[in-house]
Amino acid sequence: RMRLKLKNRKANDQPAWRIDRAGAHDLPQCVSIYNRARARSDCFDGPDIDLTQFLTLTQDEALFIAIHTDGQIGGFASVFEPASFIHHLYIDPEVQRSGLATLLTNVACQHCASPPRLKCLIVNHAARAFYRSLGWHESENPEFSHEGDWIWITARS
């Protein structure tokens, strides 16, 4: 099991995490984070996915990773740039609440031409609270999918 350092800075005050575009060699770690983060949450049902399914889920999206100085990936975000749509944001359960979600969200937003938006399950209270803390706005009308009721959340312009 991978162990990641929780501190955001190294002893010499250099950032311990950097954001980069994911390469093919990073994808297995992203799949593992996706599966472990969803399993740890009480919002998602369903089996784990494999690399082929992950590639389908993120097809045509820019994929950004938070990578530690030790080479471990702490989380990822994917953006469908033509629609300014943040499709995925997952943080390794071992480093949640360390600032990585904010860091990845900020980078994802930089790749959106219009105010970014995303879908969020209504029952995902932690994610909703996170986006509210960033000043994002929730739609009032829920929509429905096979995973459950969800709402649009949009960054304030």
DSSP file with accessible surface (Angstrom, degrees, kcal/mol):
  #  RESIDUE AA STRUCTURE BP1 BP2  ACC     N-H-->O    O-->H-N    N-H-->O    O-->H-N    TCO  KAPPA ALPHA  PHI   PSI    X-CA   Y-CA   Z-CA
    1    1 A R              0   0  181      0, 0.0     2,-0.2     0, 0.0     0, 0.0   0.000 360.0 360.0 360.0 134.1    0.0    0.0    0.0
    2    2 A M        -     0   0   37      1,-0.0     2,-0.5     2,-0.0    92,-0.1  -0.457 360.0-158.4 -76.4 137.5    1.4    3.4   -1.0
    3    3 A R        -     0   0  165     -2,-0.2     2,-0.4    92,-0.0    69,-0.1  -0.973   8.6-165.5-115.9 128.2    2.1    5.9    1.8
    4    4 A L        -     0   0   17     -2,-0.5     2,-0.2    70,-0.0    69,-0.0  -0.868  25.3-110.2-114.2 148.0    2.3    9.6    0.9
    5    5 A K        -     0   0  109     -2,-0.4    65,-0.0     1,-0.1    11,-0.0  -0.536  20.4-153.2 -73.7 139.1    3.7   12.4    2.9
    6    6 A L        +     0   0  109     -2,-0.2    -1,-0.1     2,-0.0     2,-0.1   0.700  63.4  97.7 -88.3 -20.0    1.1   14.8    4.2
    7    7 A K        -     0   0  120      1,-0.1    -2,-0.1     9,-0.0    91,-0.0  -0.415  63.3-148.3 -74.5 148.2    3.1   17.9    4.5
    8    8 A N  S    S+     0   0   75     -2,-0.1     8,-2.5     8,-0.1     9,-0.6   0.559  77.7  49.0 -91.4 -10.0    2.8   20.4    1.6
    9    9 A R  B    S-A   15   0A 121      6,-0.3     2,-0.1     7,-0.2    -1,-0.1  -0.979  74.7-130.8-132.2 145.7    6.4   21.7    1.8
   10   10 A K    >   -     0   0   79      4,-2.8     3,-2.2    -2,-0.4     6,-0.1  -0.351  44.2 -92.0 -81.7 172.7    9.8   20.1    2.1
   11   11 A A  T 3  S+     0   0  106      1,-0.3    -1,-0.1     2,-0.1    -2,-0.0   0.840 127.7  55.7 -57.6 -33.9   12.3   21.2    4.7
   12   12 A N  T 3  S-     0   0  105      2,-0.1    -1,-0.3     1,-0.1    -2,-0.0   0.256 120.7-108.8 -86.5  16.5   13.9   23.7    2.3
   13   13 A D  S <  S+     0   0  108     -3,-2.2    -2,-0.1     1,-0.3    -1,-0.1   0.665  74.1 139.0  67.7  19.2   10.4   25.3    1.8
   14   14 A Q        -     0   0  106      1,-0.1    -4,-2.8     2,-0.0    -1,-0.3  -0.723  66.4 -93.0 -86.8 145.1   10.0   24.0   -1.7
   15   15 A P  B     -A    9   0A  67      0, 0.0    -6,-0.3     0, 0.0    -1,-0.1  -0.322  27.0-153.0 -58.5 135.4    6.6   22.7   -2.6
   16   16 A A  S    S+     0   0    2     -8,-2.5    53,-1.8    52,-0.1     2,-0.4   0.694  79.1  53.3 -80.9 -19.7    6.3   19.0   -2.1
   17   17 A W  E     -B   68   0B  15     -9,-0.6     2,-0.3    51,-0.2    51,-0.2  -0.906  62.0-177.5-118.4 144.0    3.6   18.6   -4.7
   18   18 A R  E     -B   67   0B 130     49,-2.2    49,-3.1    -2,-0.4     2,-0.4  -0.961  23.1-127.5-132.9 156.1    3.6   19.8   -8.3
   19   19 A I  E     +B   66   0B  40     -2,-0.3     2,-0.3    47,-0.2    47,-0.2  -0.873  36.4 160.6-104.5 135.4    0.8   19.6  -11.0
   20   20 A D  E     -B   65   0B  79     45,-2.1    45,-3.1    -2,-0.4     2,-0.3  -0.940  45.5 -91.0-144.2 162.6    1.6   18.0  -14.3
   21   21 A R  E     -B   64   0B 117     -2,-0.3    43,-0.3    43,-0.2     2,-0.2  -0.612  52.2-109.6 -73.8 140.2   -0.2   16.5  -17.2
   22   22 A A        -     0   0   26     41,-2.8     2,-0.2    -2,-0.3    41,-0.2  -0.478  30.8-156.2 -72.6 140.8   -0.6   12.8  -16.8
   23   23 A G    >>  -     0   0   24     -2,-0.2     3,-1.9     1,-0.0     4,-0.7  -0.658  36.6 -95.9-105.5 171.4    1.4   10.5  -19.0
   24   24 A A  G >4 S+     0   0   82      1,-0.3     3,-1.0    -2,-0.2    -2,-0.0   0.867 124.6  58.2 -56.5 -35.7    0.5    6.9  -20.0
   25   25 A H  G 34 S+     0   0  150      1,-0.2     4,-0.3     2,-0.1    -1,-0.3   0.692 102.8  55.2 -70.1 -16.3    2.8    5.7  -17.2
   26   26 A D  G <> S+     0   0   12     -3,-1.9     4,-1.7     1,-0.2     3,-0.4   0.644  85.1  84.8 -86.5 -18.3    0.7    7.6  -14.6
   27   27 A L  H <X S+     0   0   23     -3,-1.0     4,-2.7    -4,-0.7     5,-0.2   0.862  81.3  57.0 -62.2 -39.3   -2.6    6.1  -15.5
   28   28 A P  H  > S+     0   0   76      0, 0.0     4,-2.2     0, 0.0    -1,-0.2   0.920 109.0  48.0 -58.7 -38.9   -2.4    2.9  -13.3
   29   29 A Q  H  > S+     0   0   50     -3,-0.4     4,-2.5    -4,-0.3    -2,-0.2   0.892 110.5  52.3 -66.1 -37.4   -1.9    5.1  -10.2
   30   30 A C  H  X S+     0   0    0     -4,-1.7     4,-2.8     2,-0.2    -1,-0.2   0.917 108.7  50.0 -63.5 -42.3   -4.9    7.3  -11.3
   31   31 A V  H  X S+     0   0   14     -4,-2.7     4,-2.6     2,-0.2    18,-0.2   0.927 110.7  50.1 -60.9 -44.1   -7.1    4.2  -11.7
   32   32 A S  H  X S+     0   0   46     -4,-2.2     4,-2.8    -5,-0.2     5,-0.3   0.924 111.7  47.4 -61.9 -44.1   -6.0    3.0   -8.2
   33   33 A I  H  X S+     0   0    0     -4,-2.5     4,-3.0     2,-0.2     5,-0.3   0.930 111.0  52.4 -62.2 -45.1   -6.8    6.5   -6.7
   34   34 A Y  H  X S+     0   0   11     -4,-2.8     4,-2.1     1,-0.2     5,-0.2   0.950 114.1  42.3 -55.3 -50.9  -10.2    6.5   -8.5
   35   35 A N  H  X S+     0   0   18     -4,-2.6     4,-2.2     1,-0.2    -2,-0.2   0.921 117.4  45.2 -66.4 -43.9  -11.1    3.1   -7.1
   36   36 A R  H  X S+     0   0   49     -4,-2.8     4,-2.1    -5,-0.2    -2,-0.2   0.900 113.2  49.7 -70.3 -38.5   -9.9    3.7   -3.6
   37   37 A A  H  X S+     0   0    8     -4,-3.0     4,-1.3    -5,-0.3    -1,-0.2   0.921 113.7  45.7 -66.2 -41.6  -11.4    7.2   -3.2
   38   38 A R  H  < S+     0   0   29     -4,-2.1     6,-0.5    -5,-0.3    -2,-0.2   0.898 112.4  50.9 -68.4 -37.6  -14.8    5.9   -4.4
   39   39 A A  H  < S+     0   0   76     -4,-2.2    -1,-0.2     1,-0.2    -2,-0.2   0.872 109.5  50.8 -66.8 -34.8  -14.6    2.9   -2.1
   40   40 A R  H  < S+     0   0  135     -4,-2.1    -1,-0.2    -5,-0.2    -2,-0.2   0.763 100.4  79.0 -73.8 -25.5  -13.8    5.1    0.9
   41   41 A S  S  < S-     0   0   34     -4,-1.3     3,-0.3    -5,-0.2    83,-0.0  -0.487  73.6-143.4 -81.1 153.3  -16.7    7.4    0.1
   42   42 A D  S    S+     0   0  151      1,-0.2    -1,-0.1    -2,-0.2    -3,-0.1   0.254  89.9  74.5 -97.0  15.6  -20.3    6.4    1.0
   43   43 A C  S    S+     0   0   15     -5,-0.2     2,-0.4     1,-0.1    -1,-0.2   0.654  83.9  66.1 -98.1 -22.0  -21.6    8.0   -2.2
   44   44 A F        -     0   0   36     -6,-0.5     2,-0.2    -3,-0.3    -1,-0.1  -0.897  52.6-174.7-116.4 137.8  -20.6    5.5   -4.8
   45   45 A D        +     0   0  152     -2,-0.4    -2,-0.0   102,-0.1    -6,-0.0  -0.679  40.0  70.9-111.0 172.1  -21.7    2.0   -5.5
   46   46 A G  S    S-     0   0   61     -2,-0.2     3,-0.1    -7,-0.0    -2,-0.0  -0.197  77.1 -60.4 108.0 164.1  -20.4   -0.4   -8.1
   47   47 A P        -     0   0  121      0, 0.0    -2,-0.0     0, 0.0    -8,-0.0  -0.242  59.9 -87.0 -77.4 165.1  -17.3   -2.4   -8.8
   48   48 A D        -     0   0  106      1,-0.1     2,-0.2   -10,-0.0   -16,-0.1  -0.299  44.0-129.0 -61.7 156.6  -13.8   -1.1   -9.4
   49   49 A I        -     0   0   27    -18,-0.2     2,-0.2    -3,-0.1   -14,-0.1  -0.683  13.5-137.1-104.8 164.7  -12.8    0.0  -12.9
   50   50 A D     >  -     0   0   84     -2,-0.2     4,-2.4     1,-0.0     5,-0.2  -0.538  36.6 -88.7-110.9-178.7   -9.8   -1.1  -14.9
   51   51 A L  H  > S+     0   0   72      1,-0.2     4,-2.6     2,-0.2     5,-0.2   0.895 124.7  53.7 -60.8 -40.9   -7.5    0.9  -17.1
   52   52 A T  H  > S+     0   0   99      1,-0.2     4,-1.8     2,-0.2    -1,-0.2   0.930 110.9  46.1 -61.5 -43.3   -9.6    0.5  -20.2
   53   53 A Q  H  > S+     0   0   93      1,-0.2     4,-2.5     2,-0.2    -1,-0.2   0.896 110.9  53.3 -66.6 -38.3  -12.7    1.8  -18.5
   54   54 A F  H  X S+     0   0    1     -4,-2.4     4,-1.8     1,-0.2    -2,-0.2   0.916 106.9  51.9 -61.5 -43.6  -10.7    4.7  -17.0
   55   55 A L  H  < S+     0   0   83     -4,-2.6     4,-0.3     1,-0.2    -1,-0.2   0.879 110.3  49.1 -62.3 -36.6   -9.5    5.6  -20.5
   56   56 A T  H >< S+     0   0   93     -4,-1.8     3,-1.0     1,-0.2    -2,-0.2   0.924 110.0  51.3 -66.1 -43.6  -13.1    5.6  -21.7
   57   57 A L  H 3< S+     0   0   57     -4,-2.5    -2,-0.2     1,-0.2    -1,-0.2   0.798 119.0  36.1 -64.0 -30.1  -14.2    7.8  -18.8
   58   58 A T  T >< S+     0   0   13     -4,-1.8     3,-2.0    -5,-0.2    -1,-0.2   0.246  82.4 144.3-109.8  13.3  -11.5   10.4  -19.5
   59   59 A Q  T <  S+     0   0  122     -3,-1.0     3,-0.1    -4,-0.3    -3,-0.1  -0.242  76.1   6.8 -56.9 135.2  -11.5   10.2  -23.3
   60   60 A D  T 3  S+     0   0  127      1,-0.2     2,-0.3    20,-0.0    21,-0.3   0.642 106.2 120.8  66.6  17.4  -10.9   13.7  -24.9
   61   61 A E    <   -     0   0   34     -3,-2.0     2,-0.5    19,-0.1    19,-0.2  -0.851  68.8-119.0-112.0 147.3  -10.2   15.2  -21.5
   62   62 A A  E     - C   0  79B   5     17,-2.9    17,-2.3    -2,-0.3     2,-0.5  -0.728  32.7-154.0 -78.1 127.9   -7.1   16.9  -20.2
   63   63 A L  E     - C   0  78B  18     -2,-0.5   -41,-2.8    15,-0.2     2,-0.4  -0.936  11.6-172.1-114.0 120.3   -5.8   14.9  -17.2
   64   64 A F  E     -BC  21  77B   7     13,-3.2    13,-2.3    -2,-0.5     2,-0.3  -0.902   3.4-162.2-113.2 141.1   -3.8   16.6  -14.5
   65   65 A I  E     -BC  20  76B   2    -45,-3.1   -45,-2.1    -2,-0.4     2,-0.7  -0.898  19.0-136.0-121.5 148.9   -2.0   14.9  -11.6
   66   66 A A  E     -BC  19  75B   0      9,-2.4     8,-2.8    -2,-0.3     9,-0.8  -0.936  32.7-169.9 -97.1 116.9   -0.6   16.1   -8.3
   67   67 A I  E     -BC  18  73B  17    -49,-3.1   -49,-2.2    -2,-0.7     6,-0.2  -0.938  13.2-137.9-118.3 132.2    2.7   14.4   -8.1
   68   68 A H  E >   -B   17   0B   3      4,-3.1     3,-2.6    -2,-0.5   -51,-0.2  -0.443  29.9-108.0 -80.9 158.6    4.9   14.4   -4.9
   69   69 A T  T 3  S+     0   0   68    -53,-1.8    -1,-0.1     1,-0.3   -52,-0.1   0.757 121.6  60.7 -59.1 -21.2    8.7   14.9   -5.0
   70   70 A D  T 3  S-     0   0   69    -54,-0.2    -1,-0.3     2,-0.1     3,-0.1   0.416 121.7-107.9 -86.7   3.0    8.9   11.1   -4.2
   71   71 A G  S <  S+     0   0   35     -3,-2.6     2,-0.2     1,-0.3    -2,-0.1   0.329  76.2 131.5  93.5  -8.8    7.1   10.3   -7.5
   72   72 A Q        -     0   0   59    -69,-0.1    -4,-3.1    -5,-0.1     2,-0.5  -0.550  55.3-128.3 -79.7 145.0    3.8    9.2   -5.9
   73   73 A I  E     -C   67   0B   0     -6,-0.2    -6,-0.2    -2,-0.2     3,-0.1  -0.793  20.9-175.1 -93.4 131.0    0.6   10.6   -7.3
   74   74 A G  E     -     0   0B   0     -8,-2.8    18,-3.1    -2,-0.5     2,-0.3   0.590  62.1 -30.2-101.0 -14.7   -1.8   12.1   -4.7
   75   75 A G  E     -CD  66  91B   0     -9,-0.8    -9,-2.4    16,-0.3     2,-0.3  -0.970  52.9-139.0 176.0 173.9   -4.7   12.9   -6.9
   76   76 A F  E     -CD  65  90B   0     14,-2.5    14,-2.4    -2,-0.3     2,-0.3  -0.984   2.1-159.7-151.5 158.5   -6.0   13.9  -10.4
   77   77 A A  E     -CD  64  89B   0    -13,-2.3   -13,-3.2    -2,-0.3     2,-0.4  -0.992   9.0-157.5-136.4 143.1   -8.5   16.1  -12.2
   78   78 A S  E     -CD  63  88B   0     10,-2.2     9,-1.7    -2,-0.3    10,-1.3  -0.969   7.9-166.8-123.0 143.3   -9.8   15.7  -15.7
   79   79 A V  E     -CD  62  86B   0    -17,-2.3   -17,-2.9    -2,-0.4     2,-1.1  -0.994  21.9-148.5-131.0 129.6  -11.3   18.6  -17.7
   80   80 A F  E > > - D   0  85B  71      5,-3.1     5,-2.0    -2,-0.4     3,-1.0  -0.839  25.8-165.1 -91.9  96.2  -13.3   18.5  -20.9
   81   81 A E  G > 5S+     0   0   72     -2,-1.1     3,-1.4   -21,-0.3    32,-0.5   0.847  75.5  62.2 -60.2 -40.1  -11.9   21.8  -22.1
   82   82 A P  G 3 5S+     0   0  108      0, 0.0    -1,-0.2     0, 0.0    30,-0.0   0.828 116.8  32.7 -58.6 -27.4  -14.4   22.7  -24.9
   83   83 A A  G < 5S-     0   0   47     -3,-1.0    -2,-0.2     2,-0.1     3,-0.1   0.345 105.5-122.9-106.9   4.7  -17.3   22.7  -22.4
   84   84 A S  T < 5 +     0   0    2     -3,-1.4    33,-2.0    -4,-0.4     2,-0.6   0.909  61.0 155.0  50.5  45.0  -15.2   24.1  -19.4
   85   85 A F  E   < -De  80 117B  30     -5,-2.0    -5,-3.1    31,-0.2     2,-0.9  -0.906  42.1-151.6-111.7 116.5  -16.4   20.9  -17.6
   86   86 A I  E     +D   79   0B   5     31,-2.5    33,-0.4    -2,-0.6    -7,-0.2  -0.809  21.3 176.5 -84.9 109.9  -14.4   19.4  -14.7
   87   87 A H  E     +     0   0B  67     -9,-1.7     2,-0.4    -2,-0.9    -1,-0.2   0.861  57.8  20.4 -87.6 -39.9  -15.3   15.8  -15.1
   88   88 A H  E     +D   78   0B  13    -10,-1.3   -10,-2.2   -30,-0.0     2,-0.3  -0.993  48.3 169.6-135.8 140.8  -13.3   14.1  -12.4
   89   89 A L  E     +D   77   0B  35     -2,-0.4     2,-0.4   -12,-0.2   -12,-0.2  -0.866  18.5 164.6-145.6 109.7  -11.5   15.2   -9.2
   90   90 A Y  E     -D   76   0B  28    -14,-2.4   -14,-2.5    -2,-0.3     2,-0.4  -0.998  16.8-164.8-132.2 134.5  -10.2   12.4   -7.0
   91   91 A I  E     -D   75   0B  15     -2,-0.4   -16,-0.3   -16,-0.2     5,-0.1  -0.950  35.0-103.3-117.9 136.5   -7.7   12.6   -4.2
   92   92 A D    >   -     0   0    0    -18,-3.1     3,-2.2    -2,-0.4     4,-0.5  -0.318  30.6-126.9 -53.6 131.4   -5.9    9.6   -2.7
   93   93 A P  G >  S+     0   0   13      0, 0.0     3,-0.7     0, 0.0    -1,-0.2   0.806 107.4  64.4 -54.8 -27.0   -7.7    8.8    0.7
   94   94 A E  G 3  S+     0   0   49      1,-0.2    -2,-0.1   -92,-0.1   -90,-0.0   0.700 113.6  30.6 -70.0 -19.5   -4.2    8.9    2.4
   95   95 A V  G X  S+     0   0    0     -3,-2.2     3,-0.9   -21,-0.2     5,-0.4   0.187  82.8 136.5-126.9  16.7   -3.8   12.6    1.5
   96   96 A Q  T <  S+     0   0   87     -3,-0.7   -21,-0.0    -4,-0.5    -4,-0.0  -0.326  70.2  28.4 -62.9 150.0   -7.3   14.0    1.5
   97   97 A R  T 3  S+     0   0  230      1,-0.1    -1,-0.2     0, 0.0     0, 0.0   0.762  89.4 110.4  68.2  29.2   -7.7   17.4    3.3
   98   98 A S  S <  S-     0   0   18     -3,-0.9    -2,-0.1   -91,-0.0    -1,-0.1   0.363  97.2 -96.9-110.3   1.6   -4.1   18.3    2.5
   99   99 A G  S  > S+     0   0   38     -4,-0.1     4,-2.3     3,-0.0     5,-0.2   0.317  94.1 114.9 100.6  -7.7   -4.8   21.1   -0.1
  100  100 A L  H  > S+     0   0    2     -5,-0.4     4,-3.1     1,-0.2     5,-0.3   0.877  72.8  55.3 -66.1 -37.0   -4.4   18.9   -3.2
  101  101 A A  H  > S+     0   0   22      2,-0.2     4,-2.6     1,-0.2    -1,-0.2   0.931 110.7  45.6 -62.6 -41.9   -8.1   19.2   -4.2
  102  102 A T  H  > S+     0   0   50      2,-0.2     4,-2.6     1,-0.2    -2,-0.2   0.933 113.4  49.9 -64.5 -45.1   -7.8   23.0   -4.1
  103  103 A L  H  X S+     0   0   67     -4,-2.3     4,-2.0     1,-0.2    -2,-0.2   0.946 114.5  43.4 -59.3 -48.6   -4.5   22.9   -6.0
  104  104 A L  H  X S+     0   0    0     -4,-3.1     4,-2.7     1,-0.2    -1,-0.2   0.891 112.6  52.9 -67.0 -38.6   -5.9   20.6   -8.7
  105  105 A T  H  X S+     0   0    2     -4,-2.6     4,-2.7    -5,-0.3    -1,-0.2   0.928 108.0  51.2 -62.5 -43.5   -9.2   22.6   -9.0
  106  106 A N  H  X S+     0   0   83     -4,-2.6     4,-1.3     2,-0.2    -1,-0.2   0.915 112.2  45.9 -61.2 -42.0   -7.2   25.8   -9.5
  107  107 A V  H  X S+     0   0   24     -4,-2.0     4,-0.6     2,-0.2     3,-0.3   0.930 111.7  51.7 -66.6 -43.3   -5.2   24.2  -12.3
  108  108 A A  H >< S+     0   0    0     -4,-2.7     3,-1.5     1,-0.2    -2,-0.2   0.919 107.1  53.9 -59.0 -41.7   -8.3   22.7  -13.9
  109  109 A C  H >< S+     0   0   34     -4,-2.7     3,-1.7     1,-0.3    -1,-0.2   0.834  98.5  63.2 -63.7 -31.1  -10.0   26.1  -13.9
  110  110 A Q  H 3< S+     0   0  148     -4,-1.3    -1,-0.3    -3,-0.3    -2,-0.2   0.687 100.2  55.1 -66.2 -16.1   -7.0   27.6  -15.7
  111  111 A H  T << S+     0   0   59     -3,-1.5     2,-0.4    -4,-0.6    -1,-0.3   0.118  90.2  93.0-104.7  20.7   -7.9   25.3  -18.6
  112  112 A C    <   -     0   0   19     -3,-1.7   -31,-0.1     1,-0.1   -26,-0.0  -0.962  57.9-159.9-117.0 130.1  -11.5   26.5  -18.9
  113  113 A A  S    S+     0   0  107    -32,-0.5    -1,-0.1    -2,-0.4   -32,-0.0   0.790  82.8  29.1 -77.6 -30.4  -12.5   29.3  -21.3
  114  114 A S  S    S-     0   0   63      1,-0.1     3,-0.1     3,-0.0   -31,-0.0  -0.733 118.3 -56.3-120.1 172.6  -15.7   30.1  -19.4
  115  115 A P        -     0   0   57      0, 0.0    -1,-0.1     0, 0.0    -2,-0.1  -0.275  68.2-118.9 -52.7 124.3  -16.6   29.6  -15.7
  116  116 A P        -     0   0   12      0, 0.0    39,-2.8     0, 0.0     2,-0.3  -0.275  34.7-175.6 -66.7 153.0  -16.0   26.0  -15.0
  117  117 A R  E     -eF  85 154B 101    -33,-2.0   -31,-2.5    37,-0.2     2,-0.3  -0.942   6.4-177.0-143.2 165.9  -18.8   23.7  -13.9
  118  118 A L  E     - F   0 153B   6     35,-2.1    35,-2.7    -2,-0.3     2,-0.4  -0.959  27.5-110.4-154.7 165.8  -19.2   20.1  -12.8
  119  119 A K  E     - F   0 152B 106    -33,-0.4     2,-0.4    -2,-0.3    33,-0.2  -0.852  32.2-175.3-100.9 143.9  -21.7   17.6  -11.7
  120  120 A C  E     - F   0 151B   8     31,-2.2    31,-2.5    -2,-0.4     2,-0.1  -0.995  29.4-114.4-142.0 132.4  -21.9   16.4   -8.1
  121  121 A L  E >   - F   0 150B  15     -2,-0.4     3,-1.7    29,-0.2    29,-0.3  -0.407  25.3-130.0 -60.4 137.4  -24.1   13.8   -6.5
  122  122 A I  T 3  S+     0   0   46     27,-2.6    -1,-0.1     1,-0.3    28,-0.1   0.875 108.3  54.9 -58.1 -36.5  -26.5   15.4   -4.0
  123  123 A V  T 3  S+     0   0   80     26,-0.5     2,-1.9     1,-0.2    -1,-0.3   0.551  80.7  95.1 -77.9  -4.0  -25.4   12.9   -1.4
  124  124 A N    <>  +     0   0   30     -3,-1.7     4,-2.3     1,-0.2     5,-0.2  -0.496  48.2 164.4 -86.3  72.6  -21.7   13.8   -1.8
  125  125 A H  H  >  +     0   0  126     -2,-1.9     4,-2.5     1,-0.2    -1,-0.2   0.837  68.2  55.8 -63.0 -35.6  -21.8   16.3    1.1
  126  126 A A  H  > S+     0   0   60     -3,-0.2     4,-2.2     2,-0.2    -1,-0.2   0.936 110.4  44.4 -64.8 -45.3  -18.0   16.5    1.5
  127  127 A A  H  > S+     0   0   22      2,-0.2     4,-2.5     1,-0.2     5,-0.2   0.921 113.1  51.4 -65.4 -42.6  -17.5   17.5   -2.2
  128  128 A R  H  X S+     0   0   43     -4,-2.3     4,-2.4     1,-0.2    -2,-0.2   0.922 110.7  48.4 -61.5 -42.1  -20.4   20.0   -2.1
  129  129 A A  H  X S+     0   0   46     -4,-2.5     4,-2.2     2,-0.2    -1,-0.2   0.900 109.7  53.9 -64.5 -39.4  -18.9   21.6    1.1
  130  130 A F  H  X S+     0   0   41     -4,-2.2     4,-0.9     2,-0.2    -2,-0.2   0.954 111.1  43.9 -59.2 -51.2  -15.5   21.8   -0.6
  131  131 A Y  H ><>S+     0   0   14     -4,-2.5     5,-2.4     1,-0.2     3,-0.6   0.890 111.2  54.1 -66.6 -36.2  -16.9   23.6   -3.7
  132  132 A R  H ><5S+     0   0  124     -4,-2.4     3,-1.9     1,-0.2    -1,-0.2   0.907 103.4  57.5 -61.1 -37.5  -19.0   26.0   -1.5
  133  133 A S  H 3<5S+     0   0   90     -4,-2.2    -1,-0.2     1,-0.3    -2,-0.2   0.770 104.6  52.2 -65.0 -23.0  -15.8   26.8    0.4
  134  134 A L  T <<5S-     0   0   56     -4,-0.9    -1,-0.3    -3,-0.6    -2,-0.2   0.425 124.2-106.4 -87.9  -2.8  -14.3   27.9   -2.9
  135  135 A G  T < 5 +     0   0   31     -3,-1.9    -3,-0.2    -4,-0.3    21,-0.2   0.612  67.3 152.7  88.8  13.5  -17.3   30.1   -3.6
  136  136 A W      < -     0   0   19     -5,-2.4     2,-0.4    19,-0.1    19,-0.2  -0.376  39.4-126.8 -76.0 158.9  -18.9   27.9   -6.2
  137  137 A H  E     -G  154   0B  87     17,-3.3    17,-2.8    -2,-0.1     2,-0.3  -0.898  12.4-142.3-113.7 133.4  -22.7   28.0   -6.8
  138  138 A E  E     -G  153   0B  36     -2,-0.4    15,-0.2    15,-0.2     2,-0.0  -0.729  20.7-119.6 -92.9 140.7  -25.0   25.0   -6.8
  139  139 A S        -     0   0   34     13,-3.0    -1,-0.1    -2,-0.3     0, 0.0  -0.354  15.3-137.8 -69.1 157.7  -28.0   24.7   -9.1
  140  140 A E  S    S+     0   0  166      1,-0.1    -1,-0.1     2,-0.1    -2,-0.0   0.686  82.2  71.8 -92.1 -19.9  -31.3   24.5   -7.5
  141  141 A N  S    S-     0   0  126     11,-0.1    11,-0.3     0, 0.0    -1,-0.1  -0.861  74.8-142.8-105.0 116.0  -32.8   21.8   -9.7
  142  142 A P        -     0   0   58      0, 0.0     2,-0.3     0, 0.0     9,-0.2  -0.334  11.3-155.0 -71.2 154.9  -31.5   18.3   -9.3
  143  143 A E  B     -H  150   0B  84      7,-3.2     7,-2.5     5,-0.1     2,-0.4  -0.763  13.9-123.4-120.9 173.6  -31.1   16.0  -12.3
  144  144 A F        +     0   0  147     -2,-0.3     2,-0.3     5,-0.2     5,-0.2  -0.908  30.3 157.9-128.9 145.7  -31.0   12.2  -12.4
  145  145 A S    >   -     0   0   54      3,-0.5     3,-1.2    -2,-0.4    -2,-0.0  -0.923  57.2 -89.9-149.3 176.9  -28.7    9.5  -13.5
  146  146 A H  T 3  S+     0   0  182     -2,-0.3     3,-0.1     1,-0.3    -2,-0.0   0.741 125.7  54.3 -64.6 -22.4  -28.1    5.8  -12.8
  147  147 A E  T 3  S-     0   0   87      1,-0.3    -1,-0.3  -103,-0.0     2,-0.2   0.607 122.4 -90.4 -86.5 -13.6  -25.6    6.8  -10.1
  148  148 A G    <   -     0   0   27     -3,-1.2    -3,-0.5  -104,-0.0    -1,-0.3  -0.707  61.7 -31.2 132.4 178.4  -28.2    9.0   -8.3
  149  149 A D        +     0   0   80     -2,-0.2   -27,-2.6    -5,-0.2   -26,-0.5  -0.466  63.2 177.9 -71.2 139.6  -29.5   12.5   -8.1
  150  150 A W  E     -FH 121 143B  17     -7,-2.5    -7,-3.2   -29,-0.3     2,-0.3  -0.901  17.6-149.4-140.3 165.8  -27.0   15.2   -8.9
  151  151 A I  E     -F  120   0B   8    -31,-2.5   -31,-2.2    -2,-0.3     2,-0.4  -0.919  24.8-109.3-131.8 158.9  -26.7   19.0   -9.3
  152  152 A W  E     -F  119   0B  43    -11,-0.3   -13,-3.0    -2,-0.3     2,-0.4  -0.714  28.2-164.3 -82.8 139.7  -24.6   21.4  -11.4
  153  153 A I  E     -FG 118 138B   1    -35,-2.7   -35,-2.1    -2,-0.4     2,-0.4  -0.998   9.3-170.0-125.6 129.8  -21.9   23.3   -9.4
  154  154 A T  E     -FG 117 137B  43    -17,-2.8   -17,-3.3    -2,-0.4   -37,-0.2  -0.953  22.7-119.8-126.0 138.6  -20.4   26.3  -11.2
  155  155 A A        -     0   0   14    -39,-2.8     2,-0.3    -2,-0.4   -19,-0.1  -0.443  37.4-109.8 -69.7 144.4  -17.5   28.6  -10.3
  156  156 A R              0   0  170    -21,-0.2    -1,-0.1    -2,-0.1   -20,-0.0  -0.586 360.0 360.0 -74.3 138.3  -18.4   32.2   -9.8
  157  157 A S              0   0  144     -2,-0.3    -1,-0.1   -42,-0.1   -43,-0.0  -0.301 360.0 360.0 -85.2 360.0  -17.0   34.3  -12.6
